[in-house]
Amino acid sequence: NISEDHLGDIRWKMMKQIPADVPVMASFDFLAELSGRKELYAFYKVYNFAHRETFKLPSHVELALIDFNDRWLEEIYRTDPLGTSMYLQQFFKDGWGVEEAAENIILFKKGNDKKIIEIDTLESNIRYNDLHQINDTLAVRQSLPVPAQVRPNEILPLRFDWAVYEAQEGQYVSQILITQGETVFVGLNHLTGYKIYPSLAWKKGDLVRERYWLTIPSLPPGNY
């Protein structure tokens, strides 16, 4: 149900900004609310291995509203994480960039340059001094806007640069916290790499650049 989670207002906002006469592809939970238009394409049909040849996405469709925590996507990812991520990489590299985003919900537009995941290559044998070393095989750099001043219900853009010194065997979840002193006001778990390029798929020498858009809740004024 669209109204049951803390991103409910943002979901509605993203849907409302898609003109009623514009074709769109969407994940499962958005379909009912977007169904009054002439052209609506279900992401699970376009993506589904069984229906991929039958349900081709027309080339004139330029918007896609995707919840990466979609119940159907969660199930197929749980069954085959590497196979799912390979197809998502293939699909979203075809010109899809970020128009608007909040946590796991992304409004994509064809032709936009902003990507949620970019894969670069580490320079050989270099250990980057400004990265936080997680272990001998992995390090990360977190980037925030400076100054990072936001109001309640605004979006704070984050970026994580993951330096992969050896292939990873585990599946990492990033815990994102908003704290003041020892008090935790917000705690969110994010599947690192979304489902597009999770840590299970990372290769030695990868520099994985990941963007994430954190929704700021109603908090008292102060430093966090």
KOLVEXNU-782537 format. One record per residue (C-alpha): residue in three letters; x, y, z. Coordinates in steps of 0.1 Angstrom, whole numbers, padded with zeros to 4 digits, always signed. Example, Ala and Ser with C-alpha at 12.3 -4.5 7.8 and 13.67 -1.06 7.14 Angstrom:
<sites>
ALA+0123-0045+0078
SER+0137-0011+0071
</sites>
This chain:
<sites>
ASN+0000+0000+0000
ILE+0014+0034-0011
SER+0004+0051+0021
GLU+0019+0027+0046
ASP+0056+0037+0047
HIS+0076+0068+0055
LEU+0081+0075+0018
GLY+0044+0077+0010
ASP+0043+0114+0003
ILE+0073+0112-0020
ARG+0058+0082-0039
TRP+0027+0103-0046
LYS+0048+0133-0056
MET+0069+0113-0081
MET+0037+0098-0096
LYS+0020+0132-0099
GLN+0048+0147-0118
ILE+0045+0121-0146
PRO+0020+0137-0171
ALA-0011+0116-0177
ASP-0004+0113-0214
VAL+0032+0102-0211
PRO+0040+0064-0213
VAL+0058+0050-0183
MET+0071+0018-0169
ALA+0066+0011-0132
SER+0072-0015-0106
PHE+0043-0034-0090
ASP+0031-0011-0062
PHE+0028+0019-0086
LEU+0007+0002-0112
ALA-0028+0008-0098
GLU-0022+0045-0092
LEU-0008+0049-0128
SER-0034+0028-0145
GLY-0055+0056-0159
ARG-0031+0063-0188
LYS-0030+0049-0223
GLU+0004+0033-0220
LEU+0016+0017-0188
TYR+0042-0010-0188
ALA+0048-0033-0158
PHE+0084-0037-0149
TYR+0079-0072-0137
LYS+0066-0082-0172
VAL+0094-0064-0191
TYR+0120-0078-0168
ASN+0106-0113-0162
PHE+0127-0141-0178
ALA+0096-0160-0189
HIS+0081-0130-0207
ARG+0111-0110-0218
GLU+0106-0118-0255
THR+0068-0112-0254
PHE+0068-0079-0235
LYS+0093-0057-0252
LEU+0095-0021-0239
PRO+0088+0003-0268
SER+0117+0026-0275
HIS+0095+0057-0270
VAL+0091+0050-0233
GLU+0114+0074-0215
LEU+0103+0072-0179
ALA+0105+0044-0154
LEU+0094+0046-0117
ILE+0111+0018-0098
ASP+0110+0007-0062
PHE+0140-0015-0056
ASN+0123-0029-0026
ASP+0094-0040-0048
ARG+0079-0073-0035
TRP+0083-0091-0068
LEU+0119-0079-0073
GLU+0127-0089-0038
GLU+0116-0125-0045
ILE+0134-0130-0077
TYR+0166-0114-0062
ARG+0164-0137-0032
THR+0161-0167-0056
ASP+0189-0157-0080
PRO+0208-0126-0068
LEU+0236-0127-0094
GLY+0214-0135-0123
THR+0190-0107-0113
SER+0218-0082-0109
MET+0233-0091-0143
TYR+0200-0084-0161
LEU+0194-0052-0141
GLN+0229-0039-0151
GLN+0221-0047-0187
PHE+0187-0030-0186
PHE+0196+0002-0168
LYS+0228+0009-0187
ASP+0207+0015-0218
GLY+0206+0052-0213
TRP+0185+0053-0181
GLY+0196+0081-0157
VAL+0181+0095-0124
GLU+0155+0122-0127
GLU+0145+0121-0090
ALA+0152+0097-0062
ALA+0145+0090-0025
GLU+0162+0060-0009
ASN+0150+0028-0027
ILE+0126+0047-0051
ILE+0140+0060-0083
LEU+0124+0079-0112
PHE+0145+0072-0142
LYS+0145+0091-0174
LYS+0162+0080-0206
GLY+0191+0103-0216
ASN+0198+0116-0181
ASP+0235+0115-0171
LYS+0231+0109-0134
LYS+0235+0072-0126
ILE+0228+0054-0093
ILE+0258+0030-0099
GLU+0290+0036-0119
ILE+0318+0011-0121
ASP+0353+0024-0125
THR+0387+0007-0122
LEU+0412+0011-0093
GLU+0447+0021-0103
SER+0470-0009-0098
ASN+0485-0013-0064
ILE+0473+0020-0051
ARG+0457+0022-0016
TYR+0437+0054-0014
ASN+0445+0073+0017
ASP+0411+0091+0020
LEU+0391+0059+0022
HIS+0380+0042+0053
GLN+0394+0007+0054
ILE+0367-0019+0063
ASN+0391-0048+0060
ASP+0421-0060+0039
THR+0399-0064+0008
LEU+0375-0034+0009
ALA+0375+0003+0017
VAL+0349+0030+0013
ARG+0347+0068+0010
GLN+0315+0086+0019
SER+0307+0120+0004
LEU+0282+0146+0016
PRO+0273+0180+0002
VAL+0292+0208+0020
PRO+0277+0223+0039
ALA+0251+0196+0045
GLN+0222+0218+0056
VAL+0187+0203+0050
ARG+0152+0208+0063
PRO+0127+0181+0073
ASN+0113+0161+0043
GLU+0142+0173+0021
ILE+0165+0149+0003
LEU+0202+0146+0013
PRO+0223+0132-0016
LEU+0250+0108-0005
ARG+0278+0090-0025
PHE+0298+0060-0015
ASP+0329+0050-0034
TRP+0338+0014-0027
ALA+0374+0003-0034
VAL+0375-0034-0040
TYR+0409-0049-0035
GLU+0397-0085-0037
ALA+0365-0101-0050
GLN+0338-0101-0023
GLU+0320-0133-0012
GLY+0294-0117+0011
GLN+0264-0095+0005
TYR+0268-0062+0023
VAL+0240-0040+0038
SER+0249-0004+0046
GLN+0234+0010+0078
ILE+0227+0047+0075
LEU+0222+0065+0108
ILE+0212+0100+0118
THR+0225+0106+0153
GLN+0230+0133+0178
GLY+0254+0123+0206
GLU+0245+0088+0215
THR+0208+0091+0204
VAL+0199+0075+0171
PHE+0170+0093+0154
VAL+0170+0074+0121
GLY+0184+0040+0112
LEU+0180+0026+0076
ASN+0194-0005+0060
HIS+0203-0003+0024
LEU+0214-0032+0002
THR+0248-0019-0010
GLY+0248-0016-0047
TYR+0210-0017-0048
LYS+0202-0049-0067
ILE+0220-0037-0098
TYR+0256-0043-0086
PRO+0256-0059-0051
SER+0288-0068-0034
LEU+0284-0104-0043
ALA+0292-0094-0079
TRP+0321-0071-0071
LYS+0354-0080-0088
LYS+0390-0073-0078
GLY+0400-0038-0090
ASP+0365-0024-0091
LEU+0358+0011-0079
VAL+0321+0011-0074
ARG+0305+0046-0072
GLU+0270+0044-0056
ARG+0246+0073-0051
TYR+0219+0072-0024
TRP+0193+0099-0016
LEU+0184+0100+0021
THR+0150+0114+0032
ILE+0153+0137+0062
PRO+0124+0132+0087
SER+0110+0158+0110
LEU+0137+0165+0136
PRO+0144+0193+0160
PRO+0168+0219+0147
GLY+0204+0211+0155
ASN+0236+0194+0144
TYR+0234+0157+0136
</sites>
